């Protein structure tokens, strides 16, 4: 049962099915409950043209000002943590560097103190539109040139994407050679 008052302190005791209680006498086992959670007011997806990555910007209050971004907050998309780009007490920016699918089914933002108020904004507001960032090489033959496309927002489980020649409307890749080799990277043979 969770106390309703802030700063309620309690001793933590472990009960196991096969033994008696194991009580900790050290002050490191004290746990303090608090209802003061961070609050989210907005979540937006923005493409950063400097880094060629999708960023997720979260604004709100009570985010904390930890200097160590690893202990600050954890944005997980499909159970994969995304790196913190910047943060303050009112804003956090995360770079998307690994997703399984552009659908982004499972999204959570965890703070050290717990899930923030208005957490549904995280679940409902994050969307990515795949963006073609680069194509290497830019010149090849119809024979068998290996083409590598950087498509930010395309997940590792994306179902068979196509690179279409805008002029002719046909695919530049042979269907049997299309592979997603990592997040945002597709390879194929012409």
N, C-alpha and C positions, 0 to 999 in steps of 0.2 A: 504494500500500500504506500502511495506517495504522499508525503505531507503537503499541505496547501500553503504553508507559510514559507517565505524566503528565509534562507540561512538557517534552516532547521538542521541540526547536526545529529548524527546517529552513529552508533557503533555498527560495524559490519561483522557478521558472524556467518561462517560457512557451515551448512548442514549437509552431510552426505548420507546416503541410504544405509551405508554399512558401518558407520561410526558415530561417535558423539560429536557435539559441536566443537569446532576448532576456533577458539577466540584469539584474536590478535591483541596483544597488550601494547603494541607500538602505536604512536600517534599517526603513523603512515596509513593505518587502516580506517581512519575517520573519513566519513563521506558527508558532504554538505549538499543539501537540496536547494535549488533555486528555481523560481519561475520566471526569471528575467532572461528571456530568450531573444536572440537577434530577430529583427522583423524585416521581411522582404517587401519592397514596394513595387519593384519592376524587374523584369528579366528580359534582355534583348540579345539577339544574335547579330553580330556585326562582322563583316569580312575585313580583315586588316590587310591592306594592299602593301604595307611595308614588309610584313612577314609572310604574306600569302597563306594565312591561316584564318580559320573561323575563330572568333573570340565570343565568349559569353560574358555579358556585363550584367552584374547583379547589383541593384541599389537598394538601400534600406537604412536601418539604424541598428546600433549595438553589435556591429560585426567584430569589434576588437581591433587592437593595433599592434599585434605581435610582430616583432621584427623577423621572426623565423617563419617564413611562409609555409613550411611543411607542417607546422602545428596550428596554422590559422584556420583553414577551411578545406574541405575536400569535396570537389564536384566530381561525382561519379556518373558516367553514362555507360549503361550496360555493364556495370560493375568494374569499369576501368576508370581510374583516377586521371583527371585532366590537370595539367600544370597551372599553378597560379602565376599570372603575369604581373598583377599589382593588386594591392588591397589597402583599404583604410577603414575607419570605423563606419563609413557610409557607402562604400563601394568595393566590389571585388570583380576582377577580370580574370577569366580563365581562357587558355588557348586550347583548342580542340586538336589533339594530336593522335587520337586513336579511338575509333568507334567501329562497331561491327556492322552497322547498317545505317543508312541515311534516315530510316524511320525513327531511330532513337527511342525505343520502347521504354526503357527503364532509366529514369533520371533522378538523382538525389543530391542534395547539398547538405553536407554534415559540418557542423561547427563543433569545437571541442565540448561545448556545453550541451549540444543536442541539436535536433532539427529546429529550424527557425519557424517563427510564425509566418503564415502565408506561404508555406512550403509548396502548396499546389501551383503557385506561379512557376516554380522550377519544373514541375512535372508537365505543365501545359503550355509553356511559352518558348521552349527551346526547339528551334527548327533549323535545319541546314539545307541549303540548296547546293547541290554539287557545282563546283566552279572549276573549269579547266584553266589551270595555272600555266602549264607548259607542256610542250610536246617535243620529244627528242628522239631521233633527229627530226629536223623540219623538212628534210628532203630524202627521198628514197626511191625505190623501184617497185613495180607491181610484183616482182619476183619474190623476194623474201627479206625485206628490211625489218629489223626488230625495232618497234616503236615503243617508247615509254611515255606514258601520259601521267602528269601530276594533276589529279582531280580532287581537290580538297572538299570534304563533305561526303565522299564516297567511302562506304565502309568495307571491311574485309569480307563481309558476307553478301555484298551487293550482287544481285543476279545479273550476270552477263550484260555489262554496259557496252555501248557501241560508240565508236568514233565515226561520225558521219561527215563525208565530204559535202560541204554546204553547196557547192556548185552543181555536183551531179546527184546528190541525194543518196549515194551509195556508201556503204561502210568501207573504211580504208583498211580494215582488218579482216583476216580470214577468221570465221566464227570458231573454228576448232583450235585456234591459238590464243584466244582471249583469256587472260589470267589476272586476278587481283593478287598482287604479290605482297602488299602490305597496305595499311591504311593510306588511302589517297593515291596509290600507285597501281596503274594498270599497264600490263605489257601485252603486246600482240605482234604478229607478223603480218606484213602487208601482202 
